Amino acid sequence: MFKNALVSCSNKEGVADFLRPLQEKGLRIVSTGGTAKYLREQGLNVIDVEEQTGFPEVMNGRVKTLHPKIHMALLARSDNKEDLATLEKFEVLPFDLVIGNLYPFEEKPSVETIDVGGPSFLRAAAKNFSCITVICNPKDYSWVAKKTELNLQERQKLAGKVFAHVSAYDAMIAKHYGGEEYLENSEFSLGGELVRSLRYGENPQQKAAWFRTRGESYGIHEAKIIQGKELSYNNLLDIEAAVSTLREFSGGPACVAVKHNNPCGVSTKKNPAEALRDALQADPQSVFGGIVACNSPIDDEMAEQLSNIFLEAIISPHFTAGALRRLEKKKNMRILEWPTLEKYCSSIICKTISGGFLVQTPDKVAAEWQPSWEIIGKAPAENIKNDLLFAWKVSSHLKSNAIAVASNCQTIGLGMGQVNRVDAVEQAISRMRKFHGNAKTPVLASDAFFPFSDSIDLISDANIGYVIQPGGSVKDDEVKAKAKEMGITLVLTKKRHFLH
């Protein structure tokens, strides 16, 4: 099958087992440094790369495979007489198998973990896929081993993986060293590593896959699925929405319920079980079939609450043994344990458009009440300030136009995704009246300014006395005058939080 191989791997998993039967059939193996040492320890016969090049490894291994005799053996075309004559002239045997993967830069980002020789020989081998089988992913050993010979299409498939592997690696390094100016570069690359293929996308007729961003320290891929089916495309979107909202409330126990990528219930309390209860009761109709994320461990009491409702998934840093026993009856409910949940943070946000994509940094909402916020009307008491800040944070995670009504750090009415602000206000108030008609001193947050004063009339009719919003409308004076007339206090943050 294969006659001459170049092997240089950072990830050595499975490589010796793959090569052993091939060498028994006569495979000649050329290798470098640590890989050569490892293969010999596994009982394989290995030729050091310097025997092929006639030149030693130098600069503490920085220069190993960067040599004409290596790249001649990689780039020579088996059907080209001039190439074959050149090989014969310099006494070089061509490679027909190349195995390699790159230094783990993401584990320890530094100049010393930037691979130079690896991408070079992998790209050269991939370019010559008509003559060479090149493998960069240990997961491919098993199916390649079952083949007596690979056809052109199969070699091309492996070459494509190499180009993707090298591209993702370079993108990770570019992002790391680009700093805050990364988005100002004239070129932009995003590197991903496959977590797994998904059954389908948003709908069954759509194909989908899940990739993790190379170089990101934390992410959903770290979560352990303790129970339930594999995560779907829509599950992952909802988890993203839930956890990004949850991170706004790292100061204490908090829970977020999400449905169709929008929070439908959010609560923070001193007691985790109370936070969960209020998140579920915020909108008991919409939470059905949603997902719930908590930043506190799930105990027996909380599990009892969760076992009484149909949910797609529950996410928490930890589940007690008793909680798992209570939840195991819900066989289809996905239980995700994510210890580093609060460390989660996306460094960039990407969205595709026709012919390209858009990239932005994540939105940041004020973590605390800001002295620069303008208060028009009666100064809010401390508990009202807490509710206003809570509602303000929640509103930033609702699809615009967005309105959040809250009381006692619990959402009691949410309006989102409306094409005008009046409709969003009406939606939020309608839900408040349906489920929380007796709420005391409710407050309202709007993710952007009120373009007209008509929303203030609706807010007044609902007996909401405090409103937090950015301000900035050309009709701000009319809005302020209407609020004063209705006895409503306005808090102007001077910063909007659209979410599209």
MARZA-452328 format. One record per residue: y, x, z of N, C-alpha, C in turn. Coordinates in pm, whole numbers, plus 32768, in hexadecimal, padded with zeros to 4 digits. Layout:
% residues N
YXZYXZYXZ...
% end
This chain:
% residues 500
7F8880548000800080008000807E8057800080A080918075811480E8807E80E5817A8086813381D4804A810D82618047816882B8809D81EA8299809F824982F480DF82B582A2812682C282B581AB831D826281FA838582B6824283FE827F824B846782B682A1847882548314846B8285838F8471822E840484D382688469853A8219848D859B824384F285D281C6853685A081A985AD85BC812885EF85FD813B8677865E80E88694869080DB871C8635807F876A8612800E872E85B27FAF876985277FD1873484D4800987898451803A875E83E17FD4877584067F5D879C83A37EF487B983497EDA874082C87EEE875282657ECB86ED82587F2A867982AC7F91867182AC7FE685FA822C803B85F281FC806E8663818380C186608109806F863780FF7FF6866B808E7F9F864780927F7A85B4810A7F6D857E81187F4E84F080EF7FC484998116803D84C280FE80B48470806F80E9847A802F80D284EB7FAB811085027F4680EF84947F2E807184727ECC805484087EF8808883807F7B8093836B7FAB80C882EB7F90815D82E17FA181A583527F848234834F7EEF824E833F7E9D81F783757E0C820483637DE581FB82D07E3D81BC82827E2481B181F27E71821B81A27EAD827C81EB7EEA82ED81A67F8182F281A87FC4829E81F58056829E81F8808D831F823480ED835A81EF813683D0821F81B6839D826381CE83C982E082418397832C82A384088346831F83F4831A838E844F833883E68409839F840A8450840B8456840E847484B9846D84B5850C8433850D8578847E854C856A847E85E3859E84E7862385B084F186B28559849D870B8599843D8750855483E987B184E78394877684FA836686FB8493831586BB84178368869E842B83E2866C83B9843B8651836B845986D183B58473873C8374848F87BE8321841787EB835A83A187DF8315832788098297831087B782A1831F8734822E830686DD81BD836986F981E083E687168179844987398134842287BB818483F0881A814A83C5889A80E98351888680FF8306881A80A7829587FA803182BF87A280238343878D7FB0837687457FBE837C86AE80388373867B804F837885EA8077840485C0805484298546807E84A8850C8106849684CA816484EA84F081EE84D984C28224855D848E826D8556842082B485C983E8834785BD8410837D8624844F840A862184758461862083F884D285DB8401852985CB838D85598653835A856586B583B38595873883878531877F832C84B1875A83358450879282D78469875D824B849A86E2824184B986A881BE853A86E38186859B86FC81E0861E872881B1862C87C081AE85DC8807820085F08897820C866D88B8825A869E885482A5871B886482F18706882383798727886783E6870C882F846C876D87BF84918742876C84F1879F870B852C880B875A8574888A8732856388F9877C85A08955871C85EB89B0875986378A15870D868489D486A686DF897086D2872A892A867B878988F585FC874788C3860D86CE8886859B868888E5854686388966856C863589C5851C85E689A585238551896F85948526894C85A2849988B585B98490886E8554845C87DC855C844F87B0853883C287CD84BE839B879D848D83188808849782AC887F84C582D088EB84D0826D88D88551821C887D854A81BC885B85C1816C882F859480E1885285E08078882D85B97FEF879785A47FDC874485F3802086B485E5800A867E8562804686C4852E80AB869E84AA80E086CD843D8081874984478058878183DB8005874D83DF7F76872484537F4686DE84577EC6865B84097ECF8613841E7F3E859383DA7F5185A483437F62861D831A7F8D8638828B7FA0866A82487F2086B782907ED286FC82527E6086B782687DDA865282BD7DD6860D82D77D5785C7825A7D2485DD823D7CA4859F81C87C65851B81F27C2484B381AD7C45842D81D57C18841B81C67B81847281797B40846781667AAF84D181B57A63851482127AA7857D82617A68854F82F37A5F853E832479E5850983AB79CF856484167A0A85E7840579FE864384697A33863984717ACB862E83FC7B0C861F83FB7B9E859F84437BC7853384277B8184B384647BA484B584FA7B8B84FB85237B22850685B27B04855785F97B7085BE85B67BA3860F85F07C0E85BD86027C8D856C859D7CAC851485A87D2184B5861E7D13847D862D7C9D841E86997C84846387217C8F84DC87287C5A852787A67C5C854087D57CEB856287777D448583879C7DCE850E87887E2E8499876C7DF4841E875D7E42842D86F47EB18459867E7E88846F860F7EE68410859D7EC483CC85697F2A837784F37F1883C884767F3183C284137ED9841083987EED83D583427F5D842C82FE7FA683FF829F800C83E282187FCB837881D77FF88360814D7FCD836080EC80448372812380BD837E80D1813683E8810F8190844780BE81BC84AF80EC821884B98089828C84B580BE830584C2806B837D853280A483D38591805083F585FF80808449864F800D8482868C802484F486F17FCA852A8756801F857687C37FE5859E8839803285C3884D8040865A889C80A6867F88BC80BC870C88F08039874A88CA801A87C588F77F9D880689877FA6883889E57FA387DB8A727FB187FE8A9E7F4888638A6A7ECB88538A977E5E88AB8A707E76893D8A077EC4895589DB7EDE89DF8A367F438A248A697FA289D88AC180088A118B25803589A68B8E7FE589918BEF800589278C34808B893F8C2380E788E38C67816888EA8C5B81AB88628CA98213884F8CA2825F87D28C16829787BD8BD482BF88298B5082FC881E8AE4829A87F48AFC821888058A9681B687DC8AB8817587568B1681AF870D8B30818386848ACF81CD86298A75818485EC8A1081BF85948A4D81DB850B8A38825384DA8A6A827A845589F6828F83F4899682DF841D892482FB83C588CE828083AC88BC822D8414886881B6840688988156839A8917812983A0894780D28336893F811182AC8951819582A6894E81D9822588C381D481E6885B81FA823387D681FB81F587A0816D81E287C78110823A879A8086822787D8804881AA8858805F8196889B8029811E88618066809F884780E880A4880F812A802E878780EF800B873380DC807186AE80A3805A86B88013802887167FC6806287267F3A803987597F317FAA87B17F8C7F8587E27F8E7EFB876F7FA47E99870D7FF07EC1869D80127E6A86227FBB7E89863B7F3A7EA985CC7EE27ED185657ECD7E6385897EED7DE785257EE07D7C84B37F437D8F84CE7FAE7DDA846880157DF0844080277E8384947FF57EDE847F80117F6D84787F907FBD841C7F8E801D84187F25808284637F5980FC84CC7F128125851D7F3F8195851C7ED3820185017EFD827C84F47E9F82EC85557EC9835C85AB7E6C838586087E8883F285EF7E31846D859A7DCC8460857F7D7084CE84EB7D7484F384CB7D99856F843D7DA0859983F17D1D858484377CAD857D83F37C2D856883B17C2484DF83D87C7E8484839E7C7B83FD831E7CCE83F282FD7D1B845882847D6D844F82077D19843881FD7CAA847E817F7C5D847C815F7C2783F281C37BEC83AF81A27BB2832C81957C1C82C081E17C8A82CC81D37CF7826B81487D37827881187D4482F480967D83830C80237D3682CC80357CB682B87FCB7C63827D7FC57C7081E5802A7CB181AB80327CBD811A7FF07D3F80EB7FA87D37807D7F757DB280407FE17DF17FE9803B7D9E7FB980AC7DCE7F6981197D647F6B81977D907F7482077D327F73823D7D257EE6825D7CAA7EBF82987C967E3B832F7CAD7E41836F7CAA7DCE83FE7CC87DC684517C667E19842E7BE87E1684787B837E6184717B9E7EF883FD7BC77F2783EC7BE37FB6843A7C607FDE843B7CC57F8884887D3E7FA6851E7D207FA485477CCA7F4985D47CA37F4385FD7C577FC185A57C017FF185C07BB7806D85D67C1780E285817C7D80ED85917CE0815886117D31814686337D5180CA86AF7D9A80AF87287D4780D987237CC680BE87907C6E80E787A47C6F817D87367C7581C787407C7D825987847CFF828487677D6A823C87A57DEB825D883B7DE5824988677DB181D888F77DA881BE893B7D51822888FA7CE4825189317C8E82BA89357CD8834088CB7D25835C88C27D7283D989327DD983E289477E22837689AF7E8A83758A397E4A83798A4B7DDD832F8ACC7D98832D8AF17D6483B88A917D2683FC8AAB7CF184828ACB7D6384E48A887DD284D38A9E7E4785298B2C7E7C85168B567E8A849A8BDD7EBC847E8C477E5984AE8C2C7DD7849F8C8C7D7284CC8C9F7D7985648C327D8F85AC8C387D9B863E8C8F7E1386668C7D7E8286238CCB7EFA86448D5E7EE6861F8D777EA985AB8E007E9085818E487E3785E58E047DD286168E3F7D7686788E5D7DBF86FB8E007E1487258E127E5C87A38E8A7EB9879E8E987F0387318F047F6687298F857F2C86F08F7E7EB186BA8FF77E73868490557E4086EE90207E27876890737DF787D590B57D7287B491297D5A87EE91717CDD87DA91A67CD0874C91AE7D41870591E17D3E867C91737D21861790FB7D03864790897CEC85EE90A67C80858890EB7C1685B191087BA8855691767BCA84F291B87C3C850392217C6584A691EB7CBE8437916C7CE2843F91317D3783D6912E7CED835191347D3982E591327CFB826090A77CC8823B90427CF682848FB97CC7826E8F7C7CA282F48F227C4182F18EE77C0F836E8E537BF583588E017C2383B48D717C0983AE8D437BD484358CE07B7D84308CA57B4684AA8C107B6084A58BDE7BAB85058B507BCE85058B017B7985668A907B4585388A3C7AF2858D89AB7B1E858989637B0085F488D47B1C85FD888C7A98861488287A7C85C487E279FD85CC87A279E9865587C4797A8696877D7950870F8700790586E6871278A0869186A1785B865486D477F885EC867B77D48592869977698533869376E4857C86E77686855386EB7602859086A5759D8536867275338571862974CF85228680749984B186FD747F84D0875E7453846C87EA745D84A8884F743C845988D874448488890573C584CE8980739A84B189B1731F84EF895C72A784C7892472AD844E88CE7242841B884D727F83E387E1723183DC8760726883B0876172A6832687BD727C82CF87C072B38247880A7338823E883E736B82AE888973E882AE8837745882EE883574CC82AC87F3754282E5885175858349881675C883AC886976078413881F76798457886B76D6848E8833774484DC88977767854A886477A785B288B577CD862588BB7865862A8935789B8627894B792B8630899D794A86AD898179BB86E889D779EB87548A347A55871A8AAD7A5D874F8B0D7ABE871F8AEC7B4887568AD97BA886FD8ABC7C31872A8B357C6687778B1B7CA487E98B867CE188368BC17C8888A28B9E7C0688A48BCD7BAD890E8B737BBE89888BB07BCC89FD8B627BE78A768B157B6E8AA78B507AF78A968B127A7F8ACE8B0F7A118A658AB479B38A778AAC79448A198A3A78E58A388A34787889EE89D178108A058943784789F5893378AD89A188AE78E4898A8870791D8A0A88C479388A708890796C8AEF884B79008B43886B78828B27883478158B78879D780A8B63875677F08BCE86C577E08BC986A2774C8BC7865577238B62862976978B5B85AE76888BB485C176478C25855476358C8584FB75C08C5F8537755C8C2284EC74E28C01852974A08B8784D7745B8B3B8508740A8ACC84FA744D8A458522740389DF851874328956857D74A1893A856D74E288C785CD7547889E86567506888786BD75578899874475248886875E750787F387A2749A87D987C774768751885474AA8733887A74A086B7890174C6868B8969747986DC895773F586E789B773A2873089B673BF87C5894073DD87FD8939740588898990748088A3898574E1884B89D0755D885C8A66754688568A9274EF87FB8B2074CE87F48B4F748C88758AFE743088A98B2473EB89248B247449899C8AC574A589A18AC275078A0D8B3F755F8A078B647587898F8BDE75D6897D8C57758B89B38C63750B89908CD474BA89BF8CD274AC8A568C5C74968A8F8C5074828B208C7475008B6D8C3D75708B438C5075EC8B8F8CDF76208B7F8D1976118B098DA4763C8AF98E0175E98B518DE375698B638E3175158BBE8E18753E8C4F8D9B75568C708D7575798CF98DBB75F78D298DD276548CCF8E1176D28CF58EA076C18D288EDE764F8D0A8F6576368D3C8F6676218DD38EF176058E0E8EEC75DC8E9A8E9276398EEC8EA876BA8EDD8E53771D8F1F8E71772B8FB48EDA76E98FE48F0076F690708EA976AA90D18E51765390A18DFD760490F98D9675B790AB8D45756690EE8CDF751790A98D1C74BA90418CE374BD8FC98D1474688F5D8CA0743F8F048CAC73CB8EC78C48739A8E698C8E735C8DF18C4F736D8D7D8C8573388D008C1572F08CB68C3172768C8C8BD5722C8C368C1272268BAB8BC0723F8B458BF072458ABA8B9B71EC8A618BDD71AA8A048B98715989A08BDE716F891A8B91719288B48BC771AA882F8C3E720B88318C2B7278887B8C8972E8887B8D0D72CA88C38D14725C890C8D8A723A895B8D61722289EC8DAB72588A4C8D9272338AD78DA3719C8AE98D47715E8B338D5670D08B538D5D70BB8BE98D4871268C368D56711F8CC68D6471AA8D008DCD71BE8D518DE472418D8F8E0E72288E208DDE727C8E798E05726F8F058DFA72F58F4C8E55730B8FAA8E4B737C90068E56734690948E01737990EB8E00734E91778DD873C591CE8DE673B692518DB9741F92AC8D21742192B48CE473AE929C8C5373A092A58C18739292188BB873E791F18B7F73E191698B42735991468AFF731B91A68AC07299918B8B2A722F916E8B9C723691B48C0871D7919B8C4871F191138C55727090EE8C8C7291906A8C3372588FFC8BB07265900C8B52722F8FAA8B5B71978FA68B5C7159901B8B6370C690218BDE70938FD68C5170D08FF08CCD70A08FB28CD270BD8F1C8C94712C8EF18C8F71488E618C3A70E08E198BCA70B88E578B7270548E1A8BB16FC98E1C8BFE6FAB8E868C396F278E948CC16F1C8E508CF46F8A8E1C8D766F868DD98D746F258D638D096F2B8D168CF36ECE8CA78C5D6EBA8C9B8C236E648CEE8B926E548CF38B546E208C728BA56DE78C1D8B726DB68B9D8B636E278B398BC86E7C8B2F8BC76EE78ACA8B696F598AED8B516F718B6D8AFF6FE38B948A6D6FD28B6D8A436F598B5389B86F3F8B2D89956F8C8AAD89306FE28AB4890870328A42895B70AF8A2E89B070CF8A918A0371468A8689C471BF8AC98A1772238AE489E872998B2D8A4572AF8BA48A1072EC8C0D8A5C73048C878A5473978CAA8AC773D28CCB8ACC745E8CF68B0F74668D7F8AD574B38DD98B0B74C68E608B17755C8E7C8B8075828EC58B8E76108EE58B4F76348F6B8B1175D18FAD8AC975E8902A8A3475D3901489E0760E9067895075F6905C892F7562906C88CA75349023889C74AA902E883374A3909D884F7453910587F07443917287AA73BB9168875A739A91CD870C731E91CB876572A391BE87D272A1920C882C722D920B88697218918088937284914188CF727A90BC88657254905587ED728B90648780726A9007875D71D6900C8766719C9084874B710D909287AF70BB9040882D70E490438892709F8FF1887270AC8F5D884D71258F34883471408EA787B670FC8E73875870E58ECC86D970A98EA186E670158E8187586FDA8EA6876B6F4A8E9187B66F2A8E1187CA6F8D8DBD88166F768D4287D76FC58CD087E06F918C5787AD6FDA8BE3881370418BB687EC70BE8BB68842712B8B8987F571848B29883C71C18ACC87FF72208A7087E572A68AB4884372D08B09883673558B468888735F8BC5885B73B88C1F88A373DA8C9988AF74718C9E892774A28CBB893F75338CC1897575558D4A893F75BD8D88896C75E88E0C8946767B8E1F898D76C28E778966774D8E9488DC77578ED488B276EC8F1B883176F28F60880176658F82877D76538F85873F75D78FB086DF75F7902286E975AE9091868B75C490FF8601759190D5859B75C0911D8511759590FE850474FF910E854474C99175853F7439918B858173EB911B85EF742090EA863573DF907B85DD73DB8FFE859A74498FE38543744E8F6D84CF73ED8F79849B73DD8FF2842E737C9005845D72EE8FE884D872D09010850D72498FF8852772328F638550729C8F1E8577728D8E928502729B8E31849072CD8E60842272E68E0483E972668DC7840671F58E0683D971758DCD842271558D4B849A718D8D3D84E8717A8CC384C071E58C5E844D71D48C1F8411723C8BCC846C72698B5984B7720C8B218509722D8AAC859372618AD185B5725A8B508638728A8B7B863773238B7D8695735F8B37869D73F18B3286E274238BB186A2747E8BF586DB74BA8C6E86F7754C8C51877575738C58879F75FC8C3887D6763E8CB4879976AD8CDA87CB76FE8D49881877738D0F8898777D8D3488F077E08CF8893E78268D688907788F8DA2894778D18E1689D379058DFB89ED79338D808A70796D8D618ACE79078D218AB6788A8D398B01781E8CF98B9978308D088BC678558D7F8C57785E8D978C9478D98D558C4179388D2A8C7579AE8CE58C8479968C4F8C5279248C248C5779028B958CE778FC8B658D0179388AF28D87792E8AB68D80795B8A248DA5790289CA8DAA7928893D8E2A797889248E1E79E988E08E947A3C88C88EDE7A13884A8E9879D187ED8ED8799D87758E9C791687528EE878C887078EBA784686D88EC6784586408E5A782385FB8E57782285698E39779685368E7A777184C88E5A76F484848E5F770E83EE8DFC76DA83A78DF876EE83178E4F768782D18E8B76B182638ED4765982088EA5767B817B8ECE762D81198EA57648808F8ED376D380658E747727803F8E9577AC800E8EB37812807A8E9B77F180F88EB9785381608EA3781D81EB8EE6785C824C8EDB782E82D68F59785383218F6F780C838F8FE2782483E68FB278618469900178BB84A08FDD78FC851D905578F5857B903A78D585F990A578D3865D906E78FF86E490C97925873C90A2794387C6909478C08812904678BE887E9036784188CA90B97815890A90C57793891C9139775A8962912D777B89F6919D778C8A37919D77A68AC791F977428B0C91C176FC8B6D920C76998BB9923176D78C3F92A876B58C7092D476EB8CF1926E76CC8D5D924877338DA791E477218E11922076E08E8D92A376F18EA092E776BC8F16936776748EED939D762B8F4A941D75E78F33948976518F1A94D7763E8EB2953A76A18E8A95C7767B8EB8960F76D78EFA969976BB8F2596F6769B8EB096D276C98E39972876B28DC4971C76258D8C96B975D98DB996AB75508D88972074FB8DBA975774AE8D6097CB745B8D80979E73D38DB697D173AF8E2B97AF732D8E68982772D18E599812725F8E1A987C71FC8E069854717F8E52989A71658EBF987970F38F13985071208F9D980770CC8FE297DB70E7906B9779715C906E979471BB90C5973B723090CF96B1720490FF9647722E90BB95C0720490E2959272489163954871FE91B4950B7238922B949D72999201946B72E69260940A734F923F938C73159200935B72A5923692E1726A91FD92F872379170937172069154939271D990CD939C7251906F93D472BE90A093D97339904F934C7365902792F2735F908792677385906B922B732E8FFE924572AB9006921072508FA1925072688F1992D272828F189317729C8E9992E1731B8E5792CF73848EA5929974008E6E920B73EB8E3C91BC73A18E89913373818E62913273368DDD918172CD8DD19186727E8D5691B972D18CE0921973288CFB9251737F8C9391E573DB8C59919474138CB19127746A8C8390C2741A8C30909D73A48C61903B73538C189070732D8B8E90EF73078B86912772DA8B05911E73448A9A912073C38AC2911B74308A609092743F8A21902D73FD8A5A8FA574068A258F78738689E08FD5732989CD8FB972AE89838FF172BD88F78FAD728288958FDF7286880C9064723B880490C5727987C4914A723C87B8914771C4875891A07163876B91FC715387DA91AE7134885891D5717288C791847169894091D7713C89B7919C70E48A0691D870B38A82916E70B68AEF919170EA8B63913670EB8BD6917A70A88C4C913B70428C82916970008CFC910C70298D6D9146704F8DDF90F570828E4D912870518ED390CE70548F3490F070348FBE908F707D901990C770C0907E9073710990DE9017716B9096904D71B29034900572188FE68F8571E28FA88F9071698F738F25712A8F258F6670E78EAD8F2E70FD8E368F6170B38DC38F3870218DD18F986FC78DB98F796F388DC38F986EEF8D418FCD6F378CDF8FE56EFC8C5C900C6F688BF98FBF6F758B8E8FD96FDD8B2A8FEB6F9E8AA190506FCC8A5990666FA389CF906C701F897990217020890B901E709B88BB8FFF707E8828902770DD87D4900670D38746904E706586FC90BF70388732910A6FCB86F391757004869691956FB9862E91F66FEA85CB92856FD085F5929A6F888662931F6F7D869B93146F78873393806F9E8775937A6FAD880793746F27884F93AF6EC1881793A96E3C885693186E0E886192CA6E2087F6923D6DF887FA91F06E47886392106EC7887191CC6F1988D691ED6EE88963926C6EC4897892956E8E89FA924D6E0A8A1692496DB389B292066D3189C291716D4489E191326DA2899C90A46DBB89B3908B6DEB8A4190DC6E498A7090CA6E808AF790E26E158B61914B6DC68B4F916A6D5E8BB290FF6CF18BB190CD6CCF8B3A90646C6A8B308FE96C958B7F8FC36D138B748F4E6D448BBD8F6A6D498C538FE46D6C8C7790076D6D8D058FF86CE18D40902D6C7D8CF990276BF38D2B8F976BC08D308F456BEE8CD28EBB6BBE8CCC8E686BF38D408E7B6C718D638E246CB08DC68E696CD48E4A8EEF6CDD8E498F376D0C8EC08FB86CBD8ED48FAC6C3B8ECE90226BE58ED8906D6BF08F5B902A6C1D8FC490696C26904890916CB4906E90966D0C900C90B86D98902991446DA3906791516DFC90C991D06E0F910C921E6E8190CC929E6E6B90BA92FD6ECE908392C36F1D900E92986EDA8FA392666F258F2F92D66F748EED92B16FE38EB1931070358E6592DC70428DD6933570698D7B930F70718CED933F70F58CB292E971308C5F930B71AB8C1692FF71938B81935C71CA8B36935B71C18AA4935C724D8A6B92FF726B8A0F92F372F489DC936A7320898993B972C18958943172E1890B949D727A892D9515728D88F695857237891E957471A788EF95C2714F892B95C970C488FF963770BB889596147098881A967A709387B196DD702187C296B26FB8880897096F45882196F36F1788B197486EBC88DC97406E8B896796DD6E198978969C6DEA890B96446D76891795CD6D8F8973959C6E0B8978952D6E2A89D195536E188A6495D16E318A8495FF6E268B0F95F56D968B4096106D368AE796016CA98B0D95716C8C8B3595126CBD8AE594856CA68B04945D6CE88B8794906D608B9D94716DAA8C1894A86D618C92951F6D2C8C85955C6CE18CF4950E6C638D1394E46C1C8CAB94956BA18CBF94136BBC8D0893E06C378CFE93636C5C8D40937A6C938DCD93F86C8D8DFB941C6CBD8E8293FE6D518E9694136D9E8E2B94076E308E3394926E698E4A94A36EB18EB895286EDD8EDE954A6F6D8EBF94E96FBB8E92950270498E7794C170718DF3950E70B98DA294DF70E38D1E94FD71768D09949B71C18CDB94B0724D8CB6949B725C8C2094FA729C8BDE94F672AC8B4C955173218B26954373558AAC959273CB8A88962773AF8A75964873358A4396D0731E8A1696E673628990975E7356895B977D739888DD9791733B8868978672B8887E979D725788139833724E87F59854722E877998E0721987569918719F879F98BE714B87D098E770D5881C98C970E588B198CA716288E098B1717B896E9910712F89C9998F712789A199F270E289F599CD704F8A07999B7010899A99716F8489A498F86F768A01989A6FD489F598236FD18A4A984A6FE38ADC98A470428AF698D0705A8B8099196FE18BB8996E6FA58B6699B96F308B93995C6EBB8BB498F86EA68B5F98986E3A8B7698486E558BF7981F6ED28C0C97D46EF48C8598296EDD8D0298A86F028CFB99026EEC8D6D99126E578D8899206E0B8D1C992E6D798D2998B46D3B8D6D983D6D708D4C97C06D398D8197966D798E0697E46DD88E3697C26E1A8EB3974D6E7A8EA8973B6EB48E3396CC6F128E1B97016FA28E2096BE6FF68E6B96E070838E6F96A070CB8DFA96F0711B8DB396BD716D8D4496B871FF8D70964C72428D4E964172D28D5F9633730F8CD4969373638CAE9694739F8C28966774318C3195F974508BEF95BF74D78BF695F475348B8A962E74FA8B21966375458AAF95F675928A61957A75668A70950D75A58A2694A3753C8A069485752C8985942274C8895D939775068957933274AC894E92A774DB89489257748488E7927C748C886892307445880091A0747987FB9145741F87D690BB744687BA908B73F287459070743586D5904773EE865C8FB47406863D
% end
